[in-house]
Amino acid sequence: MEQTISPRKRIGLVAHDNKKADLIEWSKFNQRLLAVHDLVATGTTGTLLEEELGLGVVKLQSGPLGGDQQLGALIAEGEVDFLVFFWDPLEPQPHDPDVKALLRLAVVWNIPVACNRASADFMISSPLMTSDYERRVPDYAGYVNRLDADA
């Protein structure tokens, strides 16, 4: 199955504490590109982005308070087209299972994920960011049917 994603993307933005400054700097550099998309972010990150960019940002809960899970739910519902998640691989996170679940859902539902500035730079500057894109949505009917049969 395919889903047409319009030129106006819904971008999820998340950053761990040690990576917030990097995400803010990246966002300011790409403000013109981000301005034509809809932005959604976990709480603290969203507040910082809104203040720095002057753009509207839908703010979820803080990551450790459920924001990562809220963003994951939006991905599963097809409400996020692209995830920028500057996570800190060197710092243990108290909500690490939520972080892994968020990354897992992005892969499960086949949405692009940028985990560092280099990948975010490549993706945000791609011609696919400003055009329609036919995203393959995985068909999990067989998997769901197998689970129902086992129940």
MODELLER restraints for C-alpha pairs under 7 A, 6 or more apart:
rsr = mdl.restraints
at = mdl.atoms
rsr.add(forms.Gaussian(group=physical.xy_distance, feature=features.Distance(at['CA:1:A'], at['CA:136:A']), mean=5.89, stdev=0.5))
rsr.add(forms.Gaussian(group=physical.xy_distance, feature=features.Distance(at['CA:1:A'], at['CA:137:A']), mean=5.42, stdev=0.5))
rsr.add(forms.Gaussian(group=physical.xy_distance, feature=features.Distance(at['CA:1:A'], at['CA:138:A']), mean=6.76, stdev=0.5))
rsr.add(forms.Gaussian(group=physical.xy_distance, feature=features.Distance(at['CA:1:A'], at['CA:139:A']), mean=6.75, stdev=0.5))
rsr.add(forms.Gaussian(group=physical.xy_distance, feature=features.Distance(at['CA:2:A'], at['CA:134:A']), mean=5.90, stdev=0.5))
rsr.add(forms.Gaussian(group=physical.xy_distance, feature=features.Distance(at['CA:2:A'], at['CA:135:A']), mean=5.44, stdev=0.5))
rsr.add(forms.Gaussian(group=physical.xy_distance, feature=features.Distance(at['CA:2:A'], at['CA:136:A']), mean=4.45, stdev=0.5))
rsr.add(forms.Gaussian(group=physical.xy_distance, feature=features.Distance(at['CA:2:A'], at['CA:137:A']), mean=5.43, stdev=0.5))
rsr.add(forms.Gaussian(group=physical.xy_distance, feature=features.Distance(at['CA:3:A'], at['CA:134:A']), mean=5.56, stdev=0.5))
rsr.add(forms.Gaussian(group=physical.xy_distance, feature=features.Distance(at['CA:3:A'], at['CA:135:A']), mean=5.23, stdev=0.5))
rsr.add(forms.Gaussian(group=physical.xy_distance, feature=features.Distance(at['CA:3:A'], at['CA:136:A']), mean=6.41, stdev=0.5))
rsr.add(forms.Gaussian(group=physical.xy_distance, feature=features.Distance(at['CA:3:A'], at['CA:137:A']), mean=6.54, stdev=0.5))
rsr.add(forms.Gaussian(group=physical.xy_distance, feature=features.Distance(at['CA:4:A'], at['CA:132:A']), mean=6.47, stdev=0.5))
rsr.add(forms.Gaussian(group=physical.xy_distance, feature=features.Distance(at['CA:4:A'], at['CA:133:A']), mean=5.60, stdev=0.5))
rsr.add(forms.Gaussian(group=physical.xy_distance, feature=features.Distance(at['CA:4:A'], at['CA:134:A']), mean=4.61, stdev=0.5))
rsr.add(forms.Gaussian(group=physical.xy_distance, feature=features.Distance(at['CA:4:A'], at['CA:135:A']), mean=6.28, stdev=0.5))
rsr.add(forms.Gaussian(group=physical.xy_distance, feature=features.Distance(at['CA:5:A'], at['CA:132:A']), mean=5.49, stdev=0.5))
rsr.add(forms.Gaussian(group=physical.xy_distance, feature=features.Distance(at['CA:5:A'], at['CA:133:A']), mean=5.06, stdev=0.5))
rsr.add(forms.Gaussian(group=physical.xy_distance, feature=features.Distance(at['CA:5:A'], at['CA:134:A']), mean=6.26, stdev=0.5))
rsr.add(forms.Gaussian(group=physical.xy_distance, feature=features.Distance(at['CA:5:A'], at['CA:135:A']), mean=6.91, stdev=0.5))
rsr.add(forms.Gaussian(group=physical.xy_distance, feature=features.Distance(at['CA:6:A'], at['CA:131:A']), mean=6.51, stdev=0.5))
rsr.add(forms.Gaussian(group=physical.xy_distance, feature=features.Distance(at['CA:6:A'], at['CA:132:A']), mean=4.59, stdev=0.5))
rsr.add(forms.Gaussian(group=physical.xy_distance, feature=features.Distance(at['CA:6:A'], at['CA:133:A']), mean=6.64, stdev=0.5))
rsr.add(forms.Gaussian(group=physical.xy_distance, feature=features.Distance(at['CA:7:A'], at['CA:129:A']), mean=6.31, stdev=0.5))
rsr.add(forms.Gaussian(group=physical.xy_distance, feature=features.Distance(at['CA:7:A'], at['CA:130:A']), mean=4.54, stdev=0.5))
rsr.add(forms.Gaussian(group=physical.xy_distance, feature=features.Distance(at['CA:7:A'], at['CA:131:A']), mean=4.32, stdev=0.5))
rsr.add(forms.Gaussian(group=physical.xy_distance, feature=features.Distance(at['CA:7:A'], at['CA:132:A']), mean=5.11, stdev=0.5))
rsr.add(forms.Gaussian(group=physical.xy_distance, feature=features.Distance(at['CA:8:A'], at['CA:36:A']), mean=6.38, stdev=0.5))
rsr.add(forms.Gaussian(group=physical.xy_distance, feature=features.Distance(at['CA:8:A'], at['CA:37:A']), mean=4.94, stdev=0.5))
rsr.add(forms.Gaussian(group=physical.xy_distance, feature=features.Distance(at['CA:8:A'], at['CA:130:A']), mean=6.95, stdev=0.5))
rsr.add(forms.Gaussian(group=physical.xy_distance, feature=features.Distance(at['CA:9:A'], at['CA:37:A']), mean=5.12, stdev=0.5))
rsr.add(forms.Gaussian(group=physical.xy_distance, feature=features.Distance(at['CA:9:A'], at['CA:38:A']), mean=6.19, stdev=0.5))
rsr.add(forms.Gaussian(group=physical.xy_distance, feature=features.Distance(at['CA:9:A'], at['CA:81:A']), mean=5.88, stdev=0.5))
rsr.add(forms.Gaussian(group=physical.xy_distance, feature=features.Distance(at['CA:10:A'], at['CA:37:A']), mean=6.09, stdev=0.5))
rsr.add(forms.Gaussian(group=physical.xy_distance, feature=features.Distance(at['CA:10:A'], at['CA:38:A']), mean=4.72, stdev=0.5))
rsr.add(forms.Gaussian(group=physical.xy_distance, feature=features.Distance(at['CA:10:A'], at['CA:39:A']), mean=5.91, stdev=0.5))
rsr.add(forms.Gaussian(group=physical.xy_distance, feature=features.Distance(at['CA:10:A'], at['CA:79:A']), mean=6.98, stdev=0.5))
rsr.add(forms.Gaussian(group=physical.xy_distance, feature=features.Distance(at['CA:10:A'], at['CA:80:A']), mean=5.02, stdev=0.5))
rsr.add(forms.Gaussian(group=physical.xy_distance, feature=features.Distance(at['CA:10:A'], at['CA:81:A']), mean=5.19, stdev=0.5))
rsr.add(forms.Gaussian(group=physical.xy_distance, feature=features.Distance(at['CA:10:A'], at['CA:82:A']), mean=6.54, stdev=0.5))
rsr.add(forms.Gaussian(group=physical.xy_distance, feature=features.Distance(at['CA:11:A'], at['CA:37:A']), mean=7.00, stdev=0.5))
rsr.add(forms.Gaussian(group=physical.xy_distance, feature=features.Distance(at['CA:11:A'], at['CA:38:A']), mean=6.12, stdev=0.5))
rsr.add(forms.Gaussian(group=physical.xy_distance, feature=features.Distance(at['CA:11:A'], at['CA:39:A']), mean=5.00, stdev=0.5))
rsr.add(forms.Gaussian(group=physical.xy_distance, feature=features.Distance(at['CA:11:A'], at['CA:40:A']), mean=6.15, stdev=0.5))
rsr.add(forms.Gaussian(group=physical.xy_distance, feature=features.Distance(at['CA:11:A'], at['CA:80:A']), mean=6.00, stdev=0.5))
rsr.add(forms.Gaussian(group=physical.xy_distance, feature=features.Distance(at['CA:11:A'], at['CA:81:A']), mean=6.01, stdev=0.5))
rsr.add(forms.Gaussian(group=physical.xy_distance, feature=features.Distance(at['CA:11:A'], at['CA:82:A']), mean=4.89, stdev=0.5))
rsr.add(forms.Gaussian(group=physical.xy_distance, feature=features.Distance(at['CA:11:A'], at['CA:83:A']), mean=5.77, stdev=0.5))
rsr.add(forms.Gaussian(group=physical.xy_distance, feature=features.Distance(at['CA:12:A'], at['CA:39:A']), mean=6.11, stdev=0.5))
rsr.add(forms.Gaussian(group=physical.xy_distance, feature=features.Distance(at['CA:12:A'], at['CA:40:A']), mean=4.89, stdev=0.5))
rsr.add(forms.Gaussian(group=physical.xy_distance, feature=features.Distance(at['CA:12:A'], at['CA:41:A']), mean=5.53, stdev=0.5))
rsr.add(forms.Gaussian(group=physical.xy_distance, feature=features.Distance(at['CA:12:A'], at['CA:80:A']), mean=6.35, stdev=0.5))
rsr.add(forms.Gaussian(group=physical.xy_distance, feature=features.Distance(at['CA:12:A'], at['CA:82:A']), mean=6.21, stdev=0.5))
rsr.add(forms.Gaussian(group=physical.xy_distance, feature=features.Distance(at['CA:12:A'], at['CA:83:A']), mean=4.65, stdev=0.5))
rsr.add(forms.Gaussian(group=physical.xy_distance, feature=features.Distance(at['CA:12:A'], at['CA:84:A']), mean=6.01, stdev=0.5))
rsr.add(forms.Gaussian(group=physical.xy_distance, feature=features.Distance(at['CA:13:A'], at['CA:40:A']), mean=6.18, stdev=0.5))
rsr.add(forms.Gaussian(group=physical.xy_distance, feature=features.Distance(at['CA:13:A'], at['CA:41:A']), mean=4.66, stdev=0.5))
rsr.add(forms.Gaussian(group=physical.xy_distance, feature=features.Distance(at['CA:13:A'], at['CA:83:A']), mean=6.16, stdev=0.5))
rsr.add(forms.Gaussian(group=physical.xy_distance, feature=features.Distance(at['CA:13:A'], at['CA:84:A']), mean=4.95, stdev=0.5))
rsr.add(forms.Gaussian(group=physical.xy_distance, feature=features.Distance(at['CA:13:A'], at['CA:85:A']), mean=5.92, stdev=0.5))
rsr.add(forms.Gaussian(group=physical.xy_distance, feature=features.Distance(at['CA:14:A'], at['CA:41:A']), mean=5.80, stdev=0.5))
rsr.add(forms.Gaussian(group=physical.xy_distance, feature=features.Distance(at['CA:14:A'], at['CA:42:A']), mean=5.90, stdev=0.5))
rsr.add(forms.Gaussian(group=physical.xy_distance, feature=features.Distance(at['CA:14:A'], at['CA:45:A']), mean=6.29, stdev=0.5))
rsr.add(forms.Gaussian(group=physical.xy_distance, feature=features.Distance(at['CA:14:A'], at['CA:84:A']), mean=6.30, stdev=0.5))
rsr.add(forms.Gaussian(group=physical.xy_distance, feature=features.Distance(at['CA:14:A'], at['CA:85:A']), mean=4.65, stdev=0.5))
rsr.add(forms.Gaussian(group=physical.xy_distance, feature=features.Distance(at['CA:14:A'], at['CA:86:A']), mean=6.31, stdev=0.5))
rsr.add(forms.Gaussian(group=physical.xy_distance, feature=features.Distance(at['CA:15:A'], at['CA:23:A']), mean=6.61, stdev=0.5))
rsr.add(forms.Gaussian(group=physical.xy_distance, feature=features.Distance(at['CA:15:A'], at['CA:45:A']), mean=6.44, stdev=0.5))
rsr.add(forms.Gaussian(group=physical.xy_distance, feature=features.Distance(at['CA:15:A'], at['CA:85:A']), mean=5.60, stdev=0.5))
rsr.add(forms.Gaussian(group=physical.xy_distance, feature=features.Distance(at['CA:15:A'], at['CA:86:A']), mean=4.64, stdev=0.5))
rsr.add(forms.Gaussian(group=physical.xy_distance, feature=features.Distance(at['CA:15:A'], at['CA:87:A']), mean=5.64, stdev=0.5))
rsr.add(forms.Gaussian(group=physical.xy_distance, feature=features.Distance(at['CA:16:A'], at['CA:86:A']), mean=6.55, stdev=0.5))
rsr.add(forms.Gaussian(group=physical.xy_distance, feature=features.Distance(at['CA:16:A'], at['CA:87:A']), mean=5.24, stdev=0.5))
rsr.add(forms.Gaussian(group=physical.xy_distance, feature=features.Distance(at['CA:16:A'], at['CA:88:A']), mean=6.10, stdev=0.5))
rsr.add(forms.Gaussian(group=physical.xy_distance, feature=features.Distance(at['CA:18:A'], at['CA:88:A']), mean=6.62, stdev=0.5))
rsr.add(forms.Gaussian(group=physical.xy_distance, feature=features.Distance(at['CA:19:A'], at['CA:86:A']), mean=5.91, stdev=0.5))
rsr.add(forms.Gaussian(group=physical.xy_distance, feature=features.Distance(at['CA:19:A'], at['CA:87:A']), mean=6.51, stdev=0.5))
rsr.add(forms.Gaussian(group=physical.xy_distance, feature=features.Distance(at['CA:19:A'], at['CA:88:A']), mean=6.48, stdev=0.5))
rsr.add(forms.Gaussian(group=physical.xy_distance, feature=features.Distance(at['CA:20:A'], at['CA:45:A']), mean=6.76, stdev=0.5))
rsr.add(forms.Gaussian(group=physical.xy_distance, feature=features.Distance(at['CA:23:A'], at['CA:86:A']), mean=6.67, stdev=0.5))
rsr.add(forms.Gaussian(group=physical.xy_distance, feature=features.Distance(at['CA:24:A'], at['CA:49:A']), mean=6.32, stdev=0.5))
rsr.add(forms.Gaussian(group=physical.xy_distance, feature=features.Distance(at['CA:26:A'], at['CA:117:A']), mean=6.97, stdev=0.5))
rsr.add(forms.Gaussian(group=physical.xy_distance, feature=features.Distance(at['CA:28:A'], at['CA:53:A']), mean=6.36, stdev=0.5))
rsr.add(forms.Gaussian(group=physical.xy_distance, feature=features.Distance(at['CA:31:A'], at['CA:53:A']), mean=6.71, stdev=0.5))
rsr.add(forms.Gaussian(group=physical.xy_distance, feature=features.Distance(at['CA:35:A'], at['CA:55:A']), mean=6.77, stdev=0.5))
rsr.add(forms.Gaussian(group=physical.xy_distance, feature=features.Distance(at['CA:39:A'], at['CA:57:A']), mean=5.03, stdev=0.5))
rsr.add(forms.Gaussian(group=physical.xy_distance, feature=features.Distance(at['CA:39:A'], at['CA:58:A']), mean=6.24, stdev=0.5))
rsr.add(forms.Gaussian(group=physical.xy_distance, feature=features.Distance(at['CA:40:A'], at['CA:57:A']), mean=5.39, stdev=0.5))
rsr.add(forms.Gaussian(group=physical.xy_distance, feature=features.Distance(at['CA:40:A'], at['CA:58:A']), mean=4.50, stdev=0.5))
rsr.add(forms.Gaussian(group=physical.xy_distance, feature=features.Distance(at['CA:40:A'], at['CA:59:A']), mean=5.96, stdev=0.5))
rsr.add(forms.Gaussian(group=physical.xy_distance, feature=features.Distance(at['CA:41:A'], at['CA:57:A']), mean=6.78, stdev=0.5))
rsr.add(forms.Gaussian(group=physical.xy_distance, feature=features.Distance(at['CA:41:A'], at['CA:58:A']), mean=6.28, stdev=0.5))
rsr.add(forms.Gaussian(group=physical.xy_distance, feature=features.Distance(at['CA:41:A'], at['CA:59:A']), mean=5.22, stdev=0.5))
rsr.add(forms.Gaussian(group=physical.xy_distance, feature=features.Distance(at['CA:41:A'], at['CA:60:A']), mean=6.09, stdev=0.5))
rsr.add(forms.Gaussian(group=physical.xy_distance, feature=features.Distance(at['CA:42:A'], at['CA:59:A']), mean=5.70, stdev=0.5))
rsr.add(forms.Gaussian(group=physical.xy_distance, feature=features.Distance(at['CA:42:A'], at['CA:60:A']), mean=4.74, stdev=0.5))
rsr.add(forms.Gaussian(group=physical.xy_distance, feature=features.Distance(at['CA:42:A'], at['CA:61:A']), mean=5.62, stdev=0.5))
rsr.add(forms.Gaussian(group=physical.xy_distance, feature=features.Distance(at['CA:42:A'], at['CA:62:A']), mean=5.18, stdev=0.5))
rsr.add(forms.Gaussian(group=physical.xy_distance, feature=features.Distance(at['CA:42:A'], at['CA:63:A']), mean=5.75, stdev=0.5))
rsr.add(forms.Gaussian(group=physical.xy_distance, feature=features.Distance(at['CA:42:A'], at['CA:67:A']), mean=5.13, stdev=0.5))
rsr.add(forms.Gaussian(group=physical.xy_distance, feature=features.Distance(at['CA:42:A'], at['CA:68:A']), mean=6.79, stdev=0.5))
rsr.add(forms.Gaussian(group=physical.xy_distance, feature=features.Distance(at['CA:43:A'], at['CA:59:A']), mean=5.21, stdev=0.5))
rsr.add(forms.Gaussian(group=physical.xy_distance, feature=features.Distance(at['CA:43:A'], at['CA:60:A']), mean=5.09, stdev=0.5))
rsr.add(forms.Gaussian(group=physical.xy_distance, feature=features.Distance(at['CA:43:A'], at['CA:61:A']), mean=4.74, stdev=0.5))
rsr.add(forms.Gaussian(group=physical.xy_distance, feature=features.Distance(at['CA:43:A'], at['CA:62:A']), mean=4.12, stdev=0.5))
rsr.add(forms.Gaussian(group=physical.xy_distance, feature=features.Distance(at['CA:43:A'], at['CA:63:A']), mean=6.96, stdev=0.5))
rsr.add(forms.Gaussian(group=physical.xy_distance, feature=features.Distance(at['CA:43:A'], at['CA:67:A']), mean=6.88, stdev=0.5))
rsr.add(forms.Gaussian(group=physical.xy_distance, feature=features.Distance(at['CA:44:A'], at['CA:62:A']), mean=5.86, stdev=0.5))
rsr.add(forms.Gaussian(group=physical.xy_distance, feature=features.Distance(at['CA:46:A'], at['CA:57:A']), mean=6.06, stdev=0.5))
rsr.add(forms.Gaussian(group=physical.xy_distance, feature=features.Distance(at['CA:46:A'], at['CA:59:A']), mean=5.33, stdev=0.5))
rsr.add(forms.Gaussian(group=physical.xy_distance, feature=features.Distance(at['CA:50:A'], at['CA:56:A']), mean=6.02, stdev=0.5))
rsr.add(forms.Gaussian(group=physical.xy_distance, feature=features.Distance(at['CA:50:A'], at['CA:57:A']), mean=5.93, stdev=0.5))
rsr.add(forms.Gaussian(group=physical.xy_distance, feature=features.Distance(at['CA:60:A'], at['CA:67:A']), mean=5.35, stdev=0.5))
rsr.add(forms.Gaussian(group=physical.xy_distance, feature=features.Distance(at['CA:60:A'], at['CA:70:A']), mean=6.91, stdev=0.5))
rsr.add(forms.Gaussian(group=physical.xy_distance, feature=features.Distance(at['CA:61:A'], at['CA:67:A']), mean=4.21, stdev=0.5))
rsr.add(forms.Gaussian(group=physical.xy_distance, feature=features.Distance(at['CA:64:A'], at['CA:95:A']), mean=5.54, stdev=0.5))
rsr.add(forms.Gaussian(group=physical.xy_distance, feature=features.Distance(at['CA:68:A'], at['CA:98:A']), mean=6.10, stdev=0.5))
rsr.add(forms.Gaussian(group=physical.xy_distance, feature=features.Distance(at['CA:68:A'], at['CA:99:A']), mean=6.53, stdev=0.5))
rsr.add(forms.Gaussian(group=physical.xy_distance, feature=features.Distance(at['CA:68:A'], at['CA:102:A']), mean=6.19, stdev=0.5))
rsr.add(forms.Gaussian(group=physical.xy_distance, feature=features.Distance(at['CA:69:A'], at['CA:98:A']), mean=6.36, stdev=0.5))
rsr.add(forms.Gaussian(group=physical.xy_distance, feature=features.Distance(at['CA:69:A'], at['CA:102:A']), mean=6.69, stdev=0.5))
rsr.add(forms.Gaussian(group=physical.xy_distance, feature=features.Distance(at['CA:72:A'], at['CA:102:A']), mean=5.09, stdev=0.5))
rsr.add(forms.Gaussian(group=physical.xy_distance, feature=features.Distance(at['CA:72:A'], at['CA:105:A']), mean=6.17, stdev=0.5))
rsr.add(forms.Gaussian(group=physical.xy_distance, feature=features.Distance(at['CA:74:A'], at['CA:80:A']), mean=5.99, stdev=0.5))
rsr.add(forms.Gaussian(group=physical.xy_distance, feature=features.Distance(at['CA:75:A'], at['CA:105:A']), mean=6.91, stdev=0.5))
rsr.add(forms.Gaussian(group=physical.xy_distance, feature=features.Distance(at['CA:75:A'], at['CA:106:A']), mean=6.61, stdev=0.5))
rsr.add(forms.Gaussian(group=physical.xy_distance, feature=features.Distance(at['CA:76:A'], at['CA:105:A']), mean=6.81, stdev=0.5))
rsr.add(forms.Gaussian(group=physical.xy_distance, feature=features.Distance(at['CA:76:A'], at['CA:109:A']), mean=6.58, stdev=0.5))
rsr.add(forms.Gaussian(group=physical.xy_distance, feature=features.Distance(at['CA:81:A'], at['CA:111:A']), mean=5.91, stdev=0.5))
rsr.add(forms.Gaussian(group=physical.xy_distance, feature=features.Distance(at['CA:82:A'], at['CA:111:A']), mean=5.72, stdev=0.5))
rsr.add(forms.Gaussian(group=physical.xy_distance, feature=features.Distance(at['CA:82:A'], at['CA:112:A']), mean=5.16, stdev=0.5))
rsr.add(forms.Gaussian(group=physical.xy_distance, feature=features.Distance(at['CA:82:A'], at['CA:113:A']), mean=6.20, stdev=0.5))
rsr.add(forms.Gaussian(group=physical.xy_distance, feature=features.Distance(at['CA:83:A'], at['CA:112:A']), mean=6.24, stdev=0.5))
rsr.add(forms.Gaussian(group=physical.xy_distance, feature=features.Distance(at['CA:83:A'], at['CA:113:A']), mean=4.75, stdev=0.5))
rsr.add(forms.Gaussian(group=physical.xy_distance, feature=features.Distance(at['CA:83:A'], at['CA:114:A']), mean=6.30, stdev=0.5))
rsr.add(forms.Gaussian(group=physical.xy_distance, feature=features.Distance(at['CA:84:A'], at['CA:113:A']), mean=5.81, stdev=0.5))
rsr.add(forms.Gaussian(group=physical.xy_distance, feature=features.Distance(at['CA:84:A'], at['CA:114:A']), mean=4.77, stdev=0.5))
rsr.add(forms.Gaussian(group=physical.xy_distance, feature=features.Distance(at['CA:84:A'], at['CA:115:A']), mean=6.15, stdev=0.5))
rsr.add(forms.Gaussian(group=physical.xy_distance, feature=features.Distance(at['CA:84:A'], at['CA:120:A']), mean=6.67, stdev=0.5))
rsr.add(forms.Gaussian(group=physical.xy_distance, feature=features.Distance(at['CA:85:A'], at['CA:114:A']), mean=6.07, stdev=0.5))
rsr.add(forms.Gaussian(group=physical.xy_distance, feature=features.Distance(at['CA:85:A'], at['CA:115:A']), mean=4.94, stdev=0.5))
rsr.add(forms.Gaussian(group=physical.xy_distance, feature=features.Distance(at['CA:86:A'], at['CA:115:A']), mean=4.88, stdev=0.5))
rsr.add(forms.Gaussian(group=physical.xy_distance, feature=features.Distance(at['CA:86:A'], at['CA:116:A']), mean=5.35, stdev=0.5))
rsr.add(forms.Gaussian(group=physical.xy_distance, feature=features.Distance(at['CA:87:A'], at['CA:115:A']), mean=6.41, stdev=0.5))
rsr.add(forms.Gaussian(group=physical.xy_distance, feature=features.Distance(at['CA:106:A'], at['CA:113:A']), mean=6.89, stdev=0.5))
rsr.add(forms.Gaussian(group=physical.xy_distance, feature=features.Distance(at['CA:109:A'], at['CA:137:A']), mean=6.29, stdev=0.5))
rsr.add(forms.Gaussian(group=physical.xy_distance, feature=features.Distance(at['CA:109:A'], at['CA:138:A']), mean=6.51, stdev=0.5))
rsr.add(forms.Gaussian(group=physical.xy_distance, feature=features.Distance(at['CA:110:A'], at['CA:137:A']), mean=6.57, stdev=0.5))
rsr.add(forms.Gaussian(group=physical.xy_distance, feature=features.Distance(at['CA:114:A'], at['CA:120:A']), mean=4.87, stdev=0.5))
